[in-house]
Amino acid sequence: MRARLRGTVPKLSFAAAGQFVNDAWKFIRNSSLWSFNLFESAWITPPPITAGTVTTTQGSSSIQFDATAVAAINAAQLASPYSLITQRQFRGGAIAGISGIYNIIQYDSVAGGATLDRIFADLGQTSGTYFLYQTYYVPVDGNNSPVKDFLTWLSVRNMMMFLDLDLTRTKEWADARDPQRSWYQFPTHVIPWGPDVRGQGTPNASASLGCMLYELWGTAITPFTYHCYGLRTGSDLVAPTDTVPYPIGEDLVMEMAKFYAYQWAEANKDIAPRNQGPDFKFLMTQSLALYHKFLIQYKRQDKELVDNFFHLREPDISSHAYGYYNTIAGVAGPYSPP
């Protein structure tokens, strides 16, 4: 596409052509709800770890687990590889159950030393109890890799409990109801926490640095799987082998890229010999018209895929031909629509 774009405008650099292509591609991604930007993944809440003891010092970010705790943590890491110890949260000190919530950003699986994301501000304790669990999560894709172009959630569901988690509340709302985060039951809400800054500026920076971080509230101490459905913004084209996803065609991207290129050429037309050349304003109008024509066609092709995605995940997909009952959640459904 860069090569084709260079052939339409004299003196357009290869770098500028690439930028115009990606500007056009970003404009297209933001112009509609595309099926290729919808994604599904899962969060898995690991069992909490409390075995052994830990030594904490007020004012220090270093903590020390004893041998029993190290054995339990190492065993948990092997049993739950989907949740790294450096993704989990720590509570400890003189009153472990209601201390602050700290993030572990470094852990020595042999010596048992660990580093918190900030100094331990609570009362320290030698050989004290602790609570190691995960309540903060970032959006991930199907391979459990952070989604850096995440836009918003559509739904987060606990399938076993027949429960759609609430996505509408804020951290202020949770702070007013449970400031100590001591509501240890099962999560009912997904609450925005803020950008992931764990370990920022240190050699132990989080692998999801800059991604949006979410809190599961009430506190996630019971192992459950949460199926997540969300929307992402998409990413730029980088490698020469990168292609635009179905159902988008390169012609749509090219017309918007040419609009940008013609706009540049119109602004810089004095660099052409004897100030002569095509009428770039006319070409801009022509490309924009073709862009809108192609956009309608591709949106029509994509509509069925988008509708299918949402239809499959409606809260109530029962045909109402039969009743149903979930023994775990204690939820029953009627024979006919309410």
C-alpha positions as CSV (number, residue, x, y, z in Angstrom):
1,M,0.0,0.0,0.0
2,R,2.9,2.4,0.7
3,A,4.4,1.6,-2.7
4,R,1.0,2.2,-4.4
5,L,0.5,5.4,-2.6
6,R,3.9,6.8,-3.6
7,G,2.9,6.2,-7.2
8,T,-0.1,8.5,-6.9
9,V,1.7,11.6,-5.6
10,P,5.0,13.0,-6.9
11,K,7.8,13.5,-4.3
12,L,5.9,11.7,-1.5
13,S,8.4,10.0,0.7
14,F,8.2,6.3,1.7
15,A,8.0,7.2,5.4
16,A,5.1,9.7,4.7
17,A,3.3,7.1,2.6
18,G,3.5,4.6,5.5
19,Q,2.2,7.2,7.9
20,F,-0.7,8.1,5.7
21,V,-1.7,4.5,5.3
22,N,-1.7,4.0,9.1
23,D,-3.6,7.3,9.6
24,A,-6.2,6.0,7.2
25,W,-6.3,2.6,8.9
26,K,-6.8,4.2,12.3
27,F,-9.6,6.4,10.9
28,I,-11.4,3.3,9.5
29,R,-11.0,1.4,12.8
30,N,-12.6,4.2,14.7
31,S,-15.4,4.7,12.1
32,S,-17.5,1.7,13.1
33,L,-18.0,-1.2,15.4
34,W,-16.1,-3.9,13.5
35,S,-16.2,-7.6,14.2
36,F,-12.4,-7.9,14.1
37,N,-12.1,-5.6,17.1
38,L,-14.4,-7.7,19.2
39,F,-12.6,-10.3,21.4
40,E,-13.2,-12.8,24.1
41,S,-10.8,-14.2,26.8
42,A,-10.9,-15.3,30.4
43,W,-9.7,-14.4,33.9
44,I,-9.0,-17.2,36.3
45,T,-8.9,-16.3,40.0
46,P,-6.3,-18.5,41.8
47,P,-6.7,-19.9,45.3
48,P,-5.2,-17.6,48.0
49,I,-1.9,-18.5,49.6
50,T,-1.6,-18.2,53.4
51,A,0.8,-21.0,54.4
52,G,3.9,-20.1,56.5
53,T,4.8,-16.6,57.6
54,V,6.3,-13.4,56.3
55,T,8.5,-10.7,57.8
56,T,7.6,-7.1,57.0
57,T,9.1,-3.8,58.0
58,Q,7.2,-0.6,58.1
59,G,8.8,1.9,55.6
60,S,10.6,-0.8,53.5
61,S,9.4,-2.4,50.2
62,S,11.3,-5.6,50.9
63,I,9.6,-8.5,52.6
64,Q,10.8,-12.0,53.5
65,F,8.8,-15.2,53.3
66,D,9.8,-18.2,55.5
67,A,10.6,-21.7,54.1
68,T,7.0,-22.9,54.4
69,A,5.6,-19.9,52.6
70,V,8.2,-20.3,49.8
71,A,7.3,-23.9,49.3
72,A,3.6,-23.0,49.2
73,I,4.2,-20.1,46.8
74,N,6.4,-22.1,44.5
75,A,3.8,-24.9,44.4
76,A,1.0,-22.5,43.7
77,Q,3.0,-21.0,40.8
78,L,3.3,-24.5,39.3
79,A,-0.4,-25.2,39.8
80,S,-1.6,-21.9,38.6
81,P,0.8,-20.7,35.8
82,Y,-1.9,-18.4,34.4
83,S,-1.5,-16.1,37.5
84,L,2.2,-15.2,38.1
85,I,3.2,-14.3,41.6
86,T,4.3,-10.9,40.3
87,Q,0.7,-10.3,39.2
88,R,-0.7,-11.0,42.6
89,Q,-1.5,-8.8,45.6
90,F,-0.1,-9.0,49.1
91,R,-1.6,-8.2,52.5
92,G,0.4,-8.7,55.7
93,G,1.8,-7.1,58.8
94,A,0.4,-6.9,62.3
95,I,-3.2,-7.0,61.0
96,A,-3.0,-8.9,57.7
97,G,-6.7,-9.0,56.9
98,I,-7.1,-5.2,56.7
99,S,-3.7,-3.9,55.8
100,G,-3.2,-2.1,52.5
101,I,-3.1,-4.0,49.3
102,Y,0.4,-4.1,47.8
103,N,1.6,-5.5,44.5
104,I,4.5,-8.0,44.3
105,I,6.8,-6.9,41.5
106,Q,9.8,-9.2,42.3
107,Y,10.1,-12.6,43.9
108,D,13.1,-14.9,44.7
109,S,11.8,-18.4,44.5
110,V,14.9,-19.8,46.3
111,A,15.6,-17.3,49.1
112,G,12.0,-16.2,49.5
113,G,12.6,-12.5,49.3
114,A,10.1,-10.3,47.5
115,T,9.7,-6.6,46.5
116,L,6.5,-4.6,46.8
117,D,5.5,-1.9,44.4
118,R,5.8,0.7,47.2
119,I,7.0,0.9,50.8
120,F,5.1,-1.2,53.3
121,A,3.2,1.5,55.2
122,D,1.4,-0.7,57.7
123,L,2.8,-2.0,61.0
124,G,5.5,-4.5,60.3
125,Q,5.8,-7.9,62.0
126,T,8.4,-10.7,62.3
127,S,7.0,-14.1,61.2
128,G,3.5,-12.7,60.8
129,T,0.6,-14.0,58.8
130,Y,-0.1,-12.9,55.3
131,F,-2.6,-13.2,52.5
132,L,-1.4,-13.6,48.8
133,Y,-4.1,-13.5,46.1
134,Q,-5.1,-11.8,42.9
135,T,-7.8,-9.1,42.8
136,Y,-6.3,-6.8,40.0
137,Y,-6.5,-7.9,36.4
138,V,-5.7,-6.4,33.0
139,P,-7.6,-7.2,29.7
140,V,-6.0,-10.2,28.0
141,D,-6.5,-11.9,24.7
142,G,-7.1,-15.6,24.2
143,N,-3.4,-16.4,24.9
144,N,-3.5,-14.5,28.2
145,S,-1.3,-11.7,26.7
146,P,-2.1,-8.1,27.8
147,V,-4.4,-6.3,25.3
148,K,-2.7,-2.9,25.0
149,D,-5.3,-1.5,22.6
150,F,-8.2,-2.3,24.9
151,L,-11.2,0.0,24.6
152,T,-14.1,-1.2,26.8
153,W,-15.8,-4.3,28.2
154,L,-19.1,-5.7,26.8
155,S,-19.6,-8.3,29.6
156,V,-17.7,-10.3,32.2
157,R,-19.4,-13.4,33.3
158,N,-19.1,-16.0,36.0
159,M,-20.6,-18.9,34.1
160,M,-20.7,-21.3,37.1
161,M,-22.7,-18.9,39.3
162,F,-25.0,-17.7,36.5
163,L,-23.7,-14.2,37.2
164,D,-23.0,-11.2,34.9
165,L,-20.6,-8.9,36.8
166,D,-21.6,-5.2,37.1
167,L,-19.4,-3.0,34.9
168,T,-20.9,0.4,35.8
169,R,-19.4,1.2,39.2
170,T,-16.3,3.2,40.1
171,K,-13.5,2.9,42.6
172,E,-15.2,5.7,44.6
173,W,-18.3,3.6,44.9
174,A,-16.4,0.6,46.2
175,D,-14.3,2.7,48.6
176,A,-17.5,4.0,50.2
177,R,-18.9,0.5,50.7
178,D,-15.8,-1.5,51.5
179,P,-12.8,0.8,52.2
180,Q,-10.9,-2.0,53.8
181,R,-11.6,-4.4,51.0
182,S,-12.7,-7.0,53.5
183,W,-15.8,-8.2,51.7
184,Y,-14.5,-11.7,51.1
185,Q,-17.2,-13.5,49.2
186,F,-17.3,-13.8,45.4
187,P,-16.8,-10.9,42.9
188,T,-19.9,-9.1,41.7
189,H,-18.3,-6.0,40.1
190,V,-15.5,-5.1,37.7
191,I,-14.1,-1.7,38.8
192,P,-11.6,0.4,36.9
193,W,-8.5,0.8,39.0
194,G,-6.3,2.9,36.6
195,P,-3.4,2.4,34.3
196,D,-1.0,-0.4,35.3
197,V,2.1,1.4,36.9
198,R,3.4,-1.6,38.9
199,G,7.2,-1.4,39.0
200,Q,7.3,1.6,36.6
201,G,10.8,3.0,36.5
202,T,12.4,-0.1,38.0
203,P,14.0,-3.2,36.4
204,N,10.9,-5.1,37.6
205,A,8.3,-3.2,35.6
206,S,5.0,-5.1,34.9
207,A,4.7,-6.8,31.6
208,S,1.3,-5.0,31.2
209,L,2.7,-1.6,32.0
210,G,0.3,1.1,30.7
211,C,-2.6,-1.3,30.3
212,M,-5.8,-0.6,32.1
213,L,-6.1,-2.4,35.4
214,Y,-9.4,-3.6,36.9
215,E,-10.3,-4.7,40.4
216,L,-12.6,-7.7,41.0
217,W,-14.9,-6.7,43.9
218,G,-15.9,-8.4,46.3
219,T,-12.5,-9.8,46.9
220,A,-11.6,-12.7,44.7
221,I,-10.6,-15.5,47.0
222,T,-12.6,-18.4,45.5
223,P,-11.2,-20.0,42.3
224,F,-13.6,-19.1,39.4
225,T,-13.3,-18.5,35.7
226,Y,-14.6,-15.3,34.3
227,H,-15.4,-15.1,30.6
228,C,-14.6,-11.7,29.3
229,Y,-16.0,-10.1,26.1
230,G,-14.6,-6.7,25.1
231,L,-13.8,-4.3,22.4
232,R,-10.4,-3.2,21.3
233,T,-9.2,-0.3,19.1
234,G,-6.9,-2.4,16.9
235,S,-3.3,-1.8,16.0
236,D,-1.3,-0.1,13.2
237,L,0.2,-2.0,10.3
238,V,3.9,-2.4,11.0
239,A,5.6,-5.2,9.0
240,P,5.5,-5.4,5.2
241,T,3.6,-8.7,5.5
242,D,0.8,-7.1,7.7
243,T,-2.6,-7.2,6.1
244,V,-6.0,-5.6,7.0
245,P,-8.5,-8.1,8.5
246,Y,-11.6,-9.4,6.9
247,P,-13.9,-8.0,5.8
248,I,-11.9,-4.7,5.1
249,G,-10.3,-4.4,1.7
250,E,-7.2,-2.5,0.9
251,D,-9.1,-0.3,-1.5
252,L,-10.9,1.3,1.5
253,V,-7.7,2.0,3.2
254,M,-6.1,3.3,0.0
255,E,-8.8,5.8,-0.8
256,M,-8.5,7.4,2.7
257,A,-4.7,7.3,2.5
258,K,-4.8,9.0,-0.9
259,F,-7.1,11.7,0.6
260,Y,-4.3,12.4,3.1
261,A,-1.6,12.2,0.5
262,Y,-3.5,14.6,-1.9
263,Q,-4.0,16.9,1.0
264,W,-0.3,16.9,1.7
265,A,0.4,17.4,-2.0
266,E,-2.0,20.4,-2.2
267,A,-0.2,22.0,0.7
268,N,3.2,21.4,-0.9
269,K,2.5,21.8,-4.6
270,D,5.0,24.6,-4.9
271,I,7.8,22.0,-4.9
272,A,6.5,20.6,-8.2
273,P,8.4,21.8,-11.4
274,R,6.9,25.2,-12.6
275,N,4.1,24.8,-10.0
276,Q,2.3,22.5,-12.4
277,G,0.5,19.2,-11.8
278,P,-2.9,17.7,-11.2
279,D,-5.7,19.3,-9.3
280,F,-5.2,17.7,-5.9
281,K,-8.4,19.3,-4.5
282,F,-10.5,17.5,-7.1
283,L,-8.6,14.3,-6.4
284,M,-9.3,14.7,-2.6
285,T,-13.0,15.0,-3.3
286,Q,-12.9,11.9,-5.6
287,S,-11.1,9.8,-3.0
288,L,-13.4,10.8,-0.2
289,A,-16.4,9.9,-2.3
290,L,-15.0,6.4,-3.1
291,Y,-14.0,6.0,0.5
292,H,-17.6,6.4,1.6
293,K,-18.9,4.1,-1.1
294,F,-16.5,1.3,-0.1
295,L,-17.2,2.0,3.6
296,I,-20.9,1.3,3.2
297,Q,-20.2,-1.9,1.4
298,Y,-17.7,-3.3,4.0
299,K,-19.9,-2.2,6.9
300,R,-22.8,-4.1,5.3
301,Q,-20.6,-7.2,4.9
302,D,-19.5,-7.0,8.6
303,K,-22.9,-6.3,10.1
304,E,-23.9,-9.9,10.3
305,L,-20.7,-10.9,12.1
306,V,-21.2,-8.1,14.6
307,D,-24.9,-8.9,15.2
308,N,-24.0,-12.6,15.6
309,F,-21.4,-11.7,18.3
310,F,-23.9,-9.8,20.4
311,H,-26.7,-12.2,19.8
312,L,-24.7,-15.1,21.1
313,R,-24.0,-13.2,24.3
314,E,-27.4,-11.8,25.2
315,P,-28.2,-12.4,28.9
316,D,-31.2,-14.5,27.9
317,I,-30.8,-16.7,24.8
318,S,-33.3,-19.3,25.9
319,S,-36.0,-20.2,23.4
320,H,-38.4,-20.5,26.4
321,A,-39.4,-23.9,25.1
322,Y,-38.2,-25.4,28.4
323,G,-37.7,-24.2,31.9
324,Y,-34.2,-24.3,33.4
325,Y,-32.6,-24.3,36.9
326,N,-29.0,-23.7,38.0
327,T,-28.3,-25.6,41.2
328,I,-25.2,-23.6,42.1
329,A,-26.6,-20.1,41.6
330,G,-30.2,-21.1,42.6
331,V,-31.6,-19.4,39.5
332,A,-34.6,-20.7,37.6
333,G,-36.1,-19.7,34.3
334,P,-39.7,-19.8,33.1
335,Y,-41.3,-21.8,30.4
336,S,-42.4,-18.6,28.6
337,P,-41.1,-15.1,28.4
338,P,-41.9,-13.0,31.5
